Amino acid sequence: MRAIVVADGDPPSTAAIDATWPGWRDGIELVVAADGGARAARDTGFAIDLIVGDGDSLGDVGLAEFAAAGVSVERSPSDKDESDTELAVLACLARGATSIAIIGAFGGRVEHTLANIWLLALPALEGRHAELLDGRTRITLLRAPGRDGLPATASLSGRAGDTVTLLPLGEHVEGITTEGLRYRLRDEPLRLGPARGLSNVRERSTATVTARRGLLVIVESPTLHE
């Protein structure tokens, strides 16, 4: 099951996301809003199935308005370990989601943006697809090795000329091999600190990245074409 999480960052432009990442919302069966993300979800026309979070953005009145409209609300205490976006992701997984697109995850306070990117490493997401999207960026995480103990591979579909950045998360990533990117890696590491994986270029519509060990953040950004 594919789900959408709407976070409370910059309001997402679904028209821009549609143009950059066509088909991103095909097969959506569940829409979960993280607190104030409910306003963005409503304004972009999504039928919200569930709102989660502590309600500090929507407030009692806002939560009551959505509940009166038939939207389910799961309110959490304000003192909690998880962010509202994390609770939304976990709610999707609890309902059987195998693929999650998170929108509205960027903008606002920088630590919230970083925390949203770090959510891709949630242990509960292992074996499931998750991506952070807006009209200019798609972020995914490659975990290696795979569950079978073999190197893991990500297939990246987009336009030739677009930018692909590879960044290690938490530890060095070992045994990276790329195909379809201008600056190739051949069973090489990316170390935490140096910016070697920054701003590679997709040479064809589909590129692949394979890694033997580690967590690799993949950031795809379209190049503006005249």
C-alpha positions in Angstrom: 0.0 0.0 0.0 1.3 3.5 -0.9 0.8 6.3 1.5 1.4 10.1 1.7 2.6 11.9 4.8 2.0 15.7 4.8 4.4 17.4 7.2 4.2 21.0 8.5 7.1 22.5 6.6 6.9 24.7 3.5 3.4 24.1 1.9 3.9 21.6 -0.9 3.0 22.5 -4.5 1.6 19.3 -5.9 1.6 20.8 -9.4 5.4 21.3 -9.1 5.9 17.8 -7.7 3.7 16.3 -10.5 5.8 18.1 -13.1 9.1 17.0 -11.7 8.3 13.5 -10.5 5.4 12.3 -12.6 3.5 9.3 -11.1 4.6 10.0 -7.6 1.1 9.7 -6.2 -0.1 6.8 -8.3 -1.9 4.2 -6.2 -2.2 6.3 -3.0 -4.5 4.7 -0.5 -3.7 6.5 2.7 -3.1 10.2 3.6 -1.7 11.0 7.0 -1.1 14.6 8.1 1.4 15.6 10.8 -0.4 18.2 12.9 -0.3 21.5 10.9 0.4 19.6 7.7 -3.4 19.0 7.7 -3.9 22.5 6.5 -1.5 22.0 3.6 -3.1 18.6 2.8 -6.6 20.2 2.7 -5.4 23.2 0.6 -3.9 20.9 -2.0 -7.0 18.8 -2.2 -6.0 15.6 -0.5 -8.7 13.7 1.4 -7.1 13.3 4.8 -7.6 9.9 6.5 -5.7 10.7 9.7 -4.1 13.5 11.7 -1.4 12.7 14.2 0.7 14.9 16.5 0.4 17.0 19.6 -1.8 19.6 18.1 0.3 22.6 18.9 0.0 23.9 15.4 -3.6 23.2 14.7 -4.8 23.9 18.3 -8.0 22.6 19.8 -10.2 24.5 17.5 -8.4 23.3 14.3 -8.4 19.7 15.5 -12.1 19.9 16.3 -12.9 21.3 12.8 -11.1 18.4 11.1 -12.8 15.9 13.4 -16.2 17.4 12.7 -15.4 16.9 9.0 -14.9 13.2 9.6 -11.1 13.1 9.8 -9.7 10.7 12.4 -7.4 12.3 14.9 -4.7 10.6 17.1 -3.5 13.3 19.5 -0.2 12.7 21.4 1.2 14.4 24.5 3.3 17.4 23.8 6.1 15.9 25.8 7.2 13.0 23.6 10.3 11.5 22.0 9.0 11.4 18.4 8.4 14.3 16.0 4.9 14.7 14.6 6.2 13.6 11.2 7.8 10.5 12.7 4.4 9.7 14.3 2.8 10.1 10.9 5.3 7.7 9.3 4.8 5.1 12.0 1.0 5.5 11.7 1.3 4.7 7.9 3.4 1.6 8.7 1.0 0.4 11.4 -1.8 0.5 8.7 0.2 -1.6 6.3 2.0 1.0 4.1 4.9 -0.4 2.1 5.7 2.8 0.3 5.5 6.3 1.7 6.0 9.7 0.1 6.6 12.5 2.6 5.8 16.1 1.4 6.1 19.4 3.2 9.2 18.0 4.9 11.5 20.9 3.9 11.6 24.6 5.0 11.1 26.1 8.4 13.7 25.4 11.1 16.8 23.7 9.7 16.8 21.1 12.5 13.3 20.0 11.5 14.4 19.5 7.9 17.5 17.5 9.0 15.3 15.4 11.3 12.9 14.7 8.5 15.8 13.5 6.3 17.1 11.3 9.2 13.6 9.7 9.4 14.5 7.7 6.3 16.9 5.7 8.5 14.1 4.5 10.9 14.5 0.8 11.5 10.8 0.4 10.9 11.3 1.5 7.3 13.8 -1.2 6.5 12.5 -3.1 3.5 10.0 -0.4 2.6 10.3 2.5 0.2 10.2 6.0 1.5 11.0 9.3 -0.2 10.9 13.0 0.7 9.6 15.1 -2.1 9.1 18.7 -3.3 9.2 20.3 -6.7 12.9 20.6 -6.7 14.1 17.6 -4.7 13.7 13.9 -4.1 15.6 12.3 -1.2 15.8 8.5 -0.6 18.0 6.2 1.4 20.0 3.2 0.3 20.6 0.6 3.0 23.4 -1.9 2.5 23.6 -4.7 2.6 20.1 -5.8 1.8 18.1 -8.3 3.8 19.7 -11.1 1.8 23.2 -9.9 2.8 24.0 -8.9 -0.7 24.9 -5.4 -2.0 21.8 -3.1 -2.3 20.9 -1.2 -5.4 18.8 1.8 -6.0 17.4 2.6 -9.5 17.0 6.3 -10.1 14.7 7.4 -12.9 14.7 11.0 -14.1 16.0 13.2 -16.9 19.5 13.3 -18.3 21.4 16.3 -17.0 19.8 16.3 -13.6 21.9 16.4 -10.5 22.3 13.4 -8.2 24.2 13.8 -4.9 25.4 10.8 -2.7 26.1 11.5 1.0 27.0 8.9 3.7 24.7 9.0 6.7 26.2 8.2 10.1 29.1 6.1 8.9 31.3 5.6 5.9 29.6 3.8 3.0 31.6 1.1 1.4 31.7 -0.5 -2.0 29.7 2.1 -4.0 29.3 1.4 -7.8 27.4 3.8 -10.1 26.0 3.4 -13.6 24.6 6.2 -15.7 26.2 9.0 -13.7 28.9 11.2 -15.2 31.4 10.9 -12.3 31.6 7.1 -11.8 32.4 5.2 -8.7 33.7 1.6 -9.0 33.5 -0.3 -5.7 34.7 2.8 -3.9 33.9 4.3 -0.5 32.3 7.6 0.4 33.7 8.9 3.7 31.9 11.0 6.3 33.1 14.6 5.9 34.5 15.1 2.4 32.0 16.3 -0.2 33.1 13.9 -2.9 29.6 12.7 -3.7 28.2 16.2 -4.2 26.5 17.2 -7.5 27.0 14.2 -9.8 25.1 14.3 -13.1 22.6 11.8 -14.5 23.7 10.9 -18.1 20.6 8.9 -19.1 17.0 8.5 -17.9 17.8 5.7 -15.5 20.9 5.5 -13.3 21.8 2.9 -10.6 23.7 3.1 -7.4 24.9 0.0 -5.6 26.6 -0.2 -2.2 28.0 -3.0 -0.1 27.7 -1.5 3.4 26.3 1.6 5.0 23.5 4.1 4.7 23.7 6.3 1.7 21.5 9.4 1.3 20.5 10.0 -2.4 19.4 13.6 -3.3 18.0 14.1 -6.8 17.5 17.6 -8.2 16.2 18.5 -11.6 18.3 20.9 -13.7 16.2 23.8 -15.1 16.1 23.4 -18.8 15.5 26.4 -21.1 
